[in-house]
Amino acid sequence: MTTTLFRNGTIWTGTSGQTTDALLVVDGVVAGLGEDALGRAGATEVDLDGGFLMPSFGDGHAHPMLGGLEFVGPPVRPCKSVEEIVEAVRVFAAEHPDDEWIVGASYDSSLAPGGLFDARWLDEAVPDRPVFLRAWDYHTAWCNSVALQRAGITDDTPNPPLGELPRRDDGSVLGTLREWGAVDLVTSVMPVRDEAVRIAALGTAADYYLARGVTWVQDAWVEPGDVDTYVAAAERDALRIRFNLALYADPRYFDSQLEGFAEARRRVDAVGSPLLTANTVKFFADGVVENETGALLAPYCDGLHSHGMQVWEGQSLAEAARRVDELGLQIHIHAIGDAAVRQALDAIAYAVESNGPRDRRPVIAHAQLVDDADINRFAELGVIANMQPLWAQQDALMVVLTVPRLGPDRSDKQYRIRTIDDSGALAFGSDWPVSSGAPLDGIAVAISRRTSDGDPEGGWTPEETVTMERALTAYTSAVADQAFAGQASAPWGTIGVGASADLVWLASDPRTVLALDVPAIVVRGTFLQGRAVHSAT
């Protein structure tokens, strides 16, 4: 029997306002709080040193495989100019002469006008091998001329379904690929990463998350090969945090995917790992505003792409959601624009009406723009809005790419976190590696609507801020609710007798720290089922 006593700090239970000063964990499960935690002989004591112990964070929408793989390719994410990206690719290619392809992520789309990057810029660095880079949004890619040639993309290639090939003024293909219909043209001819590299990438992702106090992650885009990797990692006992898999639904192949969804869930269940589930199916209702593929009720300001891109035409999303719901799987829909959010809500309503009542907890991720008429539908339908609080700030991407496309009036209606929370439907996620996977980074913005430089001083649309305790619960108990954690024998997400001891130890109480200082709070330790899985010392 393993017994641990936490004391000498503030222990926040995850229930608003409730704290205690001692916590007893026996064999990974909370056994006592306060006075009831004391007096157990032989307990190993963890001195919190005046710090703050709370339920560990969950990430309700992320891409851990992609995030882990970023560390394998050229380091383009920190680059502040096109020239820096090209140089990083040049250096990486020189250091890896045997790599058939140079593959990396994720560059800043705002570094080129309109987010349009030219293949010829990469040709200067690597003229003889294909180069493929994903943008920060993972909806856009940039490749060199050799990669275009390998994919058979010529100046005569039309825009594929669900994708776009931007062109130069003379009609030649530029080298930027928008949305997966175009991106797939290149990825379909790329060699598959070695399985050992992919399993290691999951380990890299786990290390990243544990250092930030996160112990459960919703992988929100899982294809069949990814299932193979997760199962292999689980069989090798190589998973160090909890993962739930959201199996990707593609409108081009959906009819043939359904049995694969059921089989993937059976395979994962058969492994019997307490750290791995496959209970969810992921849909894309649209793209992103920054490349004008987010689906809007009113047109984009420049009219270039009119109302954006609707991934599922007509009633096809509703019918697909119904069929997934019939399998007992959770619906998880990416919806950025207000038209996409409405379509997603309509699809969930159709599934509910068709299949009758049950505990389904459907998710709409991002909800960047929500029409007033749809706000209350989240709670009415039992839909969880999994939002990314870090995005609710006027950073370079917002100012350079987003606002010009939406205009000031619509821009100020983005990320209505407080409004949606008031309807009773909020949880948080990061979308890592699209943006930082550190919950404290997102929480700082959720409570302030300010950039790391403090702009604007009073906060952007400050009426949409939430309190610190609500931000903490949106990253803990609300994500646990999304994950059906309460159905486990030892649930996580709050601290109480019988709960799994999934905990994060912070150096200071975030409720007493200024918003701009929250990201600097040190994560001293992370515990999964009572085991120390990360330590800052």
RASUL-V350414 format. One line per field, one symbol per residue. phi: phi as a letter, one per 20 degrees, with the letter a starting at -180 (. if undefined). psi: psi as a letter, one per 30 degrees, with the letter a starting at -180 (. if undefined). burial: + if it has 9 or more other C-alpha atoms within 8 Angstrom, else -. Layout:
phi->???
psi->???
burial->???
This chain:
phi->.dccddbmaedefndgnecbdbbdcclncfdacmgfeenefnffddeflmecdbgffddfabcffffffgfedfeegffdbfffffffffffffecfeffcdcbaceefffcgmmddegfffgfecedcfcccefgeldccccefffffgemecfeffffgmabdgcffenfffpeddmffeffgeffdefffggffffffffffffgfffdndcccefeacdgffggfffffffeldedcecdedffddffcggeegfffffffffffffmefdccbdccdddebdcffdmdfedfdfffemgdlendefdeleffffffgfffffnefecdfbeefffffffffffffffffdnfaedlfcdenlfccfgfdgffgffemeeeeddfffebeeffffedegfeenfffgfdeleffffffenbdbdbdmgegbgeegffffgfgeclcffendfgenelffefcfgffffffecfffffgelffeffcfcocdagnefeeccdefbfffddfgfeffeffefaccdlnefdbbee
psi->kkkkkklhakjkffkkfjllgkkkkkhgkkflkbefflgjkgkkkjjfhgajklkllljfjlieeeeefeffakifefkgleeeeeeeeeeeeefiffkekjkllkljfffkkggjkkefefeeejfflkkjkklffgfklklaeeeeeefgjlffklklkhlkjlllfgflkefkkklfeeefeeffgkkkkkeeeeeeeeeeeeeeeefggkfkkjjgjkleeeeeeeeeeefghgkflkkkkjkkkkffgeeffeeeeeeeeeeeeeegkfgkliglkkkkfablefghfkkkelllefgegcgakjejkbgeeeeeeeeeeffglkkjkjjeleeeeeeeeeeeeeeeeeflkljfhlkjkdhekkkeffeffeeeggkkjjljfffhliaeeeeeeeefefleeeeggkiieeeeeffhhklllfgkgelkgjeeeeeeeeffhllffgklegkkiffgllleeeeeffgdeeeeeeghfffleillfljlkflkijlkjlfljffgkkeffeffkkjelkkjhfkjfkkf.
burial->--++++++++++++-----+++++++++++++++--++----+----+-++++++++++++++++-+++++-+++++-+--+-+++++++-++-------++++++++++++--+++++++++-+++-+++++++++++++++++++++++-++-------++++++----++++++++++++-++-----------+++++++++--++++++++++++++----+-++++++---++-+++++++++----+--++--++-++-+++-+-+-++++++++++++++++++++++--++----+-++++++----+++++++++---++++++++++++++++++++++++--+----+++++++++++---++++++--+++++++++-+++--+++++++++++--++-+++++++++-+-+++++++++++++++++++++++++++---++--++-+-+++-+++++++++++++++--++---++++++++++++++++++++---+-++++--+-++++++++-++++--
